[in-house]
Amino acid sequence: MLVNNDIDVLNTIYKNSRMAYDSTSQVIERCADTDLRQYLRRQQAHYAKNCREVREALREDGLRPHKVPTMPSVMAGVGIAMKTMRDHSRETIAELMYNGTNMGIVDIARSVNRAHNASDKTVRMAETLLGEEEEFADGLRKFL
């Protein structure tokens, strides 16, 4: 049975992964660089997997993930559109994704650090995700 801290961490993972999935979709549309686009598709598949895993973990207790707040999602979309309107170079897109990935890392790490009663299973899931996110951020450096 999940405790409130588990639910908070899982919803943070879901929110970040869902927003990242949507943002990556938008960025891929603007990306002309074949190698970067392929890398972003792998990263996007990772976000889809995270969303599925969180939904399953919550479903086991009869719960569903919280909906992603509309305003941050809209603001992210507008920011991407504005930053890539005139410059959709490989470097600009890689920087956007690098910064977004790091924002997610901070948000999830903060959530885990505050979740003192979260189960080991939830903490391991979050730590695995953080490691994967750090690897994706490192991989984006070669495109900067």
C-alpha positions as CSV (number, residue, x, y, z in Angstrom):
1,M,0.0,0.0,0.0
2,L,1.3,3.4,-1.0
3,V,1.7,6.2,1.6
4,N,1.3,9.9,0.8
5,N,5.0,10.3,0.2
6,D,5.0,7.5,-2.3
7,I,2.0,9.1,-4.1
8,D,3.7,12.5,-4.1
9,V,7.0,11.1,-5.6
10,L,5.1,9.1,-8.2
11,N,3.0,12.1,-9.2
12,T,6.1,14.2,-9.5
13,I,7.7,11.6,-11.7
14,Y,4.5,11.4,-13.8
15,K,4.2,15.2,-14.1
16,N,7.8,15.6,-15.2
17,S,7.8,12.7,-17.6
18,R,4.5,13.8,-19.1
19,M,5.6,17.4,-19.6
20,A,8.9,16.2,-21.0
21,Y,7.2,13.8,-23.4
22,D,4.9,16.6,-24.7
23,S,7.8,19.1,-24.9
24,T,10.0,16.6,-26.7
25,S,7.2,16.0,-29.3
26,Q,7.1,19.8,-30.0
27,V,10.9,20.0,-30.2
28,I,11.2,17.0,-32.5
29,E,8.9,18.7,-35.0
30,R,11.3,21.7,-35.2
31,C,14.5,19.6,-35.3
32,A,16.2,19.2,-38.7
33,D,19.3,17.4,-37.4
34,T,18.8,13.7,-38.0
35,D,21.1,12.5,-35.2
36,L,19.6,14.8,-32.6
37,R,16.1,13.9,-33.7
38,Q,16.9,10.2,-33.2
39,Y,18.4,10.9,-29.8
40,L,15.3,12.9,-28.8
41,R,13.0,10.0,-29.9
42,R,14.9,7.7,-27.6
43,Q,14.5,10.2,-24.8
44,Q,10.8,10.5,-25.5
45,A,10.4,6.7,-25.4
46,H,12.0,6.9,-22.0
47,Y,9.4,9.4,-20.8
48,A,6.5,7.3,-22.2
49,K,7.9,4.3,-20.2
50,N,8.1,6.3,-17.0
51,C,4.5,7.4,-17.4
52,R,3.4,3.8,-17.9
53,E,5.3,2.6,-14.9
54,V,3.9,5.3,-12.6
55,R,0.3,4.7,-13.9
56,E,0.8,0.9,-13.1
57,A,2.3,1.6,-9.6
58,L,-0.6,3.9,-8.7
59,R,-3.2,1.5,-10.3
60,E,-2.1,-1.3,-8.0
61,D,-3.6,0.8,-5.1
62,G,-6.6,1.9,-7.2
63,L,-5.2,5.4,-7.9
64,R,-4.5,7.4,-11.0
65,P,-1.8,10.0,-11.6
66,H,-2.7,13.6,-11.1
67,K,-3.3,15.6,-14.3
68,V,-0.4,17.7,-15.4
69,P,-1.2,21.4,-14.5
70,T,-2.3,23.3,-17.6
71,M,-0.4,26.5,-17.0
72,P,3.2,25.1,-16.7
73,S,2.5,22.9,-19.8
74,V,1.2,25.8,-21.8
75,M,4.1,28.0,-20.7
76,A,6.6,25.3,-21.7
77,G,5.0,25.0,-25.1
78,V,5.1,28.8,-25.6
79,G,8.7,29.0,-24.5
80,I,9.7,26.3,-27.0
81,A,7.8,28.0,-29.8
82,M,9.4,31.4,-29.0
83,K,13.0,30.0,-28.6
84,T,12.8,28.0,-31.8
85,M,10.9,30.4,-33.9
86,R,13.9,32.1,-35.5
87,D,16.6,29.7,-34.4
88,H,15.9,26.0,-34.6
89,S,19.5,25.0,-34.9
90,R,20.8,21.8,-33.4
91,E,22.5,23.7,-30.6
92,T,19.4,25.7,-29.6
93,I,17.3,22.6,-29.5
94,A,19.9,20.6,-27.6
95,E,20.2,23.5,-25.1
96,L,16.4,23.6,-24.6
97,M,16.3,19.9,-24.0
98,Y,19.4,20.0,-21.7
99,N,17.9,22.7,-19.6
100,G,14.5,21.0,-19.4
101,T,16.0,17.7,-18.5
102,N,18.0,19.3,-15.7
103,M,14.8,21.0,-14.4
104,G,13.2,17.6,-14.2
105,I,16.2,16.2,-12.4
106,V,16.0,19.0,-9.8
107,D,12.2,18.6,-9.3
108,I,12.3,14.8,-8.9
109,A,15.4,14.9,-6.6
110,R,13.7,17.5,-4.4
111,S,10.6,15.3,-4.2
112,V,12.6,12.3,-3.2
113,N,14.5,14.2,-0.5
114,R,11.3,15.5,1.0
115,A,9.6,12.1,1.0
116,H,10.9,10.7,4.3
117,N,8.4,7.9,4.5
118,A,8.4,6.8,0.9
119,S,8.9,3.0,0.3
120,D,12.2,1.7,-0.9
121,K,10.5,0.6,-4.1
122,T,9.3,4.2,-4.9
123,V,12.7,5.7,-4.0
124,R,14.5,3.1,-6.2
125,M,12.2,3.9,-9.1
126,A,12.9,7.6,-8.6
127,E,16.7,7.1,-8.3
128,T,16.7,4.9,-11.4
129,L,14.9,7.6,-13.3
130,L,17.3,10.3,-12.0
131,G,20.3,8.2,-13.2
132,E,18.7,7.8,-16.6
133,E,17.9,11.5,-16.8
134,E,21.5,12.4,-16.0
135,E,22.6,10.1,-18.8
136,F,20.3,11.8,-21.2
137,A,21.5,15.2,-20.1
138,D,25.1,14.1,-20.6
139,G,24.3,12.8,-24.0
140,L,22.8,16.1,-25.1
141,R,26.1,17.8,-24.4
142,K,27.6,16.5,-27.6
143,F,24.9,18.4,-29.6
144,L,25.6,21.8,-27.9
